[in-house]
Structures are given as structure tokens and as C-alpha cells.
Amino acid sequence: MRTDTRPGHGPSSPRWHVPGLIGAALAASVGVALAVPSWTPTTPPQVTTAAAATAGTGADPAAVVPVVTGPSLPAVTAPDGTPVARPATGALFDGAAEDPGDHFCSASVVESATGDLVVTAAHCVADGDGTPARTGMSFAPGYDDGTAPFGYWTVTAAAVPPGWLESGDPDSDVAFLTVSRPDAPPIQQVTGAYRLAFGASGTGGDDTPVTAVGYNDGDEDATTVSGTAGTLDEDQWQLDQPGLDQGSSGGPWLTGPDDSEILAVTGGYQEGGDSPDVSYGADLGPAVQSAYRSAGGTD
């Protein structure tokens, strides 16, 4: 249970559960933490740190550039020829690719120069208490009806804004994961990738139509809800539509032409919400954009 620090709200029930992976040694306290493992079931990941532009200065990250990145999503079919509705959205599983276990959060492929990035909620991979981000879990893009049409991809690194990593700041509850699969091209070439709508809440983006997607715990299919997202405050989005519950954390809020852009991911305030009737998501602000760039994203 985590208690949000904003006045007027009590304990929250986060939309995730801690995967059975062990954290590594304490990461450095500045910059964007980039956890890079040499992973086996018994060896914790090796952790390095990628310095953000403001590391060591105490200054806030540079002002966010309100742009969207990348191309539109192409039509994608599974290896058996079956069309996949949302191939770039999938579930995070708590085990390695060869034995994935249960899914516990949601994630999506996003455009990057290296083609190997997915976005999720930071609380899915880091506790917000100064300990490093977890890696070694697996991602199943296009997960549907209990099957992974494109297989399971191993999470090899995690870029988390320092605000979340060090103190659980809900406005920084977004993380970028690097994934790979042996003998496979970069995941973006397989599934396509979403654009990222950085800084949308600061550009008059209130009352924005969205389609929110997530994998509730125990479900073998994604849950999809549609509605109008409003701004809880300048750093948080709110969606008053029922359906998303534990496990939906990290799932995308899609908007733009053909739902090709990500406005937010489920998380942030109350780690996404303490009721399935209302969901929240952190705006993709300066700290999130800095983490994206440190992980290899381009905008």
C-alpha cells in the first residue's frame, strides 16, 4: 500500500504487484537511472547510471518540447497470418522469457532510434525508495487470448526519472525499458511503435479523447476503455471510465490519428487509481522526456 502525499487522499491500492525479481546494488542518486543487467535467475542485474542534462546542478530538466515522435503504426499480422489489433501494446511478465510466469503490468513499444524501447509505469519496475530499477522480466507484445504471437522479449535495461527512483514522485511515474529477443530484429520492426505526445497537458490538451488499454491481473486479454481525459492538475491526467484495475499500470492512453500517439500511461497519482472506476496517468513532462532520451529515444 502506498499513500499519496497530496492532501485529501488516503492510502491507495496500486495497480500492480511486485514481480519476483531481486534488485541490484544502490544506484547513484543523480541523473536518470539506467539499470543494465547480466541476468540469470540467481544473479542480480548490474546497474549503471546515465547522467541527465541537469545531473549535479540541482536544476530542473530542460523545458519539455511539445512534439510527437515517430511514424504511424503499420498494419501487423502474427506469424500465422492472423491480424493483431494492437501489436505494439502488451503485458509485462514477472519471469524470464523462457519461463514468463504471470503478467503484472502493461507496456507499449515506442519509437526510438534503436527500435528496442517500450514504455510502462515507473512503479512497475522501481519502488521509489532509492533502490535501483528491476530488470530481467519479459514483455509479450500483442498478448491476446493467453498467447504471445510475437514471443517474449527480455527487459535488459530500465530508464527511470530520478524523481520517481529516489522519492516516488507521482509526476515522474513513467519508465522506458530496453527489450531484446535472440535471433530477432528490434521489436519496433516486428510490431511497429507508438508516438509520444510530450507535454500535452501544457498545450491546452484538457478534454482529450483517449482509448486506454491495459491487462488486468488474471485476464488473458487486454481491457480497453474509451472516454475523455481531463487534467487533474498540470502534471496528471484523469479518465473517468470504469474497467481498468490492478495490472493495467503502464498501459497506454492512446489518442491522435488512428490511436497512434500515447498521451500518458496508467500510473502517477495513486499509482493509477485506487478504484477501477477512475484512472490516472502522469503527463509526459520534462523529466519523462529526459529519461526517454537517455534510453535512446529521439524527438
C-alpha positions in Angstrom: 0.0 0.0 0.0 1.3 3.4 -0.9 -0.1 6.7 0.5 -0.2 9.6 -1.9 1.3 12.8 -0.4 -1.3 15.2 -1.8 -3.8 16.4 0.7 -7.3 15.0 0.9 -6.4 11.5 -0.3 -5.8 8.4 1.8 -3.9 5.1 1.1 -4.1 3.8 -2.4 -4.2 0.3 -3.9 -1.7 0.4 -6.7 -2.5 -1.4 -10.0 0.5 -3.7 -9.9 2.2 -6.4 -7.8 5.9 -6.7 -7.2 7.5 -9.2 -9.5 9.7 -11.9 -8.0 13.0 -10.4 -9.2 15.8 -9.1 -6.9 17.1 -5.6 -7.1 20.8 -4.8 -7.5 23.1 -2.5 -5.5 22.0 1.0 -4.8 22.1 3.3 -7.9 23.7 6.7 -8.0 21.4 9.5 -6.7 21.7 11.8 -9.7 20.6 11.6 -13.3 18.3 9.1 -14.9 19.0 5.6 -13.6 19.7 3.1 -16.3 19.8 -0.4 -15.0 21.7 -2.8 -17.3 21.8 -6.4 -16.1 23.7 -9.5 -16.9 20.7 -11.6 -15.8 20.4 -15.1 -14.6 17.7 -16.4 -12.1 20.3 -16.2 -9.3 22.4 -13.1 -10.3 21.1 -9.6 -9.7 21.5 -7.1 -12.5 24.5 -4.9 -12.9 23.5 -1.2 -12.5 25.0 1.8 -14.3 23.8 5.4 -14.4 23.2 7.6 -17.4 23.6 11.2 -16.4 20.8 13.6 -17.3 21.5 17.0 -18.6 21.0 18.6 -15.2 22.9 16.0 -13.2 24.8 17.6 -10.4 23.3 21.0 -10.8 20.1 20.6 -8.7 18.2 22.3 -11.6 15.0 21.0 -13.1 15.2 19.2 -16.5 15.0 21.5 -19.5 11.5 22.5 -20.6 9.7 19.8 -22.4 9.4 20.1 -26.2 5.7 19.5 -27.0 6.2 17.3 -30.0 5.2 13.8 -31.1 7.7 11.3 -32.3 7.9 8.6 -34.9 5.8 7.2 -37.7 2.2 6.0 -37.6 1.6 2.3 -36.7 1.6 -0.1 -39.7 -0.8 -3.0 -40.0 0.7 -6.1 -38.4 -0.2 -9.8 -38.6 1.0 -12.6 -36.3 3.4 -15.2 -37.8 0.3 -17.4 -38.5 -1.2 -14.6 -40.6 -3.8 -13.5 -38.1 -4.3 -9.7 -37.8 -3.2 -8.3 -34.5 -5.3 -5.3 -33.3 -2.7 -3.6 -31.1 0.6 -5.4 -31.7 2.7 -2.7 -30.0 0.8 -3.0 -26.7 1.4 -6.0 -24.5 1.8 -7.4 -21.0 4.8 -7.4 -18.7 5.5 -10.8 -17.1 7.4 -11.3 -13.8 9.7 -14.1 -15.1 12.3 -14.5 -17.8 11.3 -15.1 -21.4 11.8 -18.9 -21.1 9.5 -19.1 -18.1 7.5 -15.8 -18.0 5.1 -16.6 -15.1 2.3 -14.2 -14.6 1.7 -10.8 -16.1 1.7 -7.9 -13.6 1.8 -4.7 -15.6 1.2 -3.4 -19.1 3.6 -1.7 -21.6 3.9 -0.5 -25.2 6.5 -0.2 -27.9 7.5 3.4 -28.6 9.6 4.9 -31.5 13.3 5.1 -30.9 16.5 5.2 -33.0 17.4 1.7 -31.8 13.9 0.3 -32.2 14.0 -1.6 -28.8 12.1 0.7 -26.3 8.9 0.1 -24.5 7.1 2.5 -22.1 5.5 1.5 -18.8 4.8 3.0 -15.4 7.9 3.5 -13.3 6.3 1.9 -10.3 6.2 -1.4 -12.3 10.0 -1.7 -12.1 11.1 0.6 -9.3 9.9 1.0 -5.7 10.6 4.8 -5.5 12.8 4.4 -2.3 16.2 4.9 -3.8 16.8 1.3 -4.8 17.6 0.6 -8.5 15.1 -0.4 -11.1 14.4 -4.1 -11.7 15.2 -5.8 -15.0 15.1 -9.4 -16.3 11.3 -9.7 -16.6 9.7 -10.2 -20.0 7.4 -8.4 -22.3 4.8 -10.0 -24.6 3.7 -7.6 -27.4 0.2 -8.2 -28.8 -0.6 -10.6 -25.9 -4.1 -11.9 -26.6 -6.3 -14.9 -25.5 -3.4 -16.2 -23.4 -0.9 -16.3 -26.3 2.1 -14.3 -27.2 2.0 -14.0 -31.0 5.5 -12.4 -31.2 7.0 -14.3 -28.3 8.5 -13.0 -25.1 11.2 -10.2 -25.1 13.6 -9.8 -22.2 13.9 -6.5 -20.4 17.6 -5.7 -20.4 17.6 -2.1 -19.1 15.3 0.4 -17.4 15.5 4.2 -17.6 13.6 5.8 -14.7 13.3 9.6 -13.9 15.2 10.4 -10.7 12.1 11.9 -9.2 10.4 8.5 -9.1 13.5 6.5 -8.5 14.6 8.5 -5.4 11.3 9.5 -3.8 8.3 8.0 -5.7 7.2 11.3 -7.2 3.9 10.5 -9.0 4.6 13.1 -11.7 7.6 11.0 -12.8 5.8 7.7 -12.8 6.9 6.6 -16.3 9.8 4.3 -17.3 11.4 3.2 -20.6 12.6 -0.4 -20.9 15.0 -1.8 -23.4 13.9 -5.2 -24.7 15.5 -7.9 -26.9 15.0 -11.4 -28.1 17.6 -13.7 -29.5 17.7 -14.0 -33.3 15.1 -11.4 -33.7 15.2 -7.9 -35.2 14.5 -4.9 -33.0 11.0 -5.1 -31.6 9.9 -1.9 -33.4 10.5 -3.7 -36.7 8.1 -6.5 -35.6 5.2 -4.6 -34.0 5.5 -1.0 -35.1 5.7 1.7 -32.5 3.6 4.5 -31.0 4.4 8.2 -31.0 4.8 10.0 -27.7 2.8 13.2 -27.1 5.2 15.1 -24.8 3.9 17.9 -22.7 0.3 17.7 -23.9 -1.3 18.9 -20.7 0.6 22.2 -21.0 -0.7 22.9 -24.5 -4.4 23.2 -23.8 -4.9 19.4 -24.0 -7.8 19.1 -21.5 -10.8 17.1 -22.6 -8.8 14.9 -24.9 -10.5 11.7 -26.4 -8.4 8.6 -25.5 -8.5 4.9 -25.7 -6.9 3.4 -22.6 -5.6 -0.2 -22.8 -4.3 -2.5 -20.0 -4.0 -6.1 -18.9 -5.9 -6.6 -15.6 -4.4 -9.2 -13.3 -5.6 -12.7 -14.2 -7.1 -11.7 -17.6 -5.8 -13.3 -20.8 -6.9 -10.4 -23.0 -6.4 -6.6 -22.8 -9.2 -4.4 -21.4 -9.9 -1.3 -23.5 -11.9 1.7 -22.3 -12.6 4.9 -24.2 -13.6 8.3 -22.9 -12.4 11.9 -22.5 -9.3 12.5 -20.4 -9.2 15.7 -18.4 -6.3 17.2 -16.3 -6.3 16.5 -12.6 -3.6 19.2 -12.4 -0.9 20.4 -14.8 1.1 17.1 -14.3 -1.6 14.5 -14.1 -4.4 13.2 -16.4 -7.7 11.7 -15.2 -10.0 9.3 -17.0 -13.5 8.8 -15.5 -14.2 5.4 -17.2 -14.6 2.1 -15.3 -12.7 -1.1 -16.3 -9.0 -0.7 -15.7 -7.8 -2.4 -12.5 -4.7 -3.9 -11.0 -2.3 -5.0 -13.7 -3.3 -2.1 -16.0 -0.5 0.1 -14.8 1.8 1.1 -17.6 -0.8 0.6 -20.3 -1.1 3.4 -22.9 -3.7 6.1 -23.2 -3.9 6.4 -27.0 -5.0 9.4 -28.9 -4.4 11.2 -32.2 -4.9 9.8 -35.7 -5.8 6.1 -35.6 -4.8 6.0 -31.9 -1.2 6.2 -32.9 0.0 8.5 -30.1 0.5 7.9 -26.4 -0.8 10.7 -24.2 0.0 9.1 -20.9 0.4 5.6 -19.3 -1.8 4.4 -16.4 0.1 5.4 -13.2 1.1 8.6 -11.5 -1.5 9.8 -8.9 -2.4 6.9 -6.6 -0.3 4.8 -8.9 -3.1 4.8 -11.4 -6.0 5.0 -9.1 -7.4 3.1 -6.1 -10.7 2.3 -7.8 -11.4 0.7 -11.2 -13.9 3.5 -11.8 -11.3 6.2 -12.3 -7.8 6.1 -13.8 -4.8 8.5 -13.6 -1.7 9.0 -15.7 1.3 11.3 -15.4 1.8 13.8 -18.2 4.9 13.1 -20.3 6.7 16.1 -19.0 10.4 17.2 -18.9 11.7 14.5 -16.6 10.0 11.8 -18.6 11.3 13.2 -21.9 14.8 13.3 -20.4 14.5 9.6 -19.4 13.3 8.8 -22.9 16.3 10.5 -24.5 18.7 8.8 -22.1 17.3 5.4 -23.1 17.9 6.1 -26.8 14.7 7.8 -27.8 14.8 10.7 -30.3 12.3 13.5 -30.8 
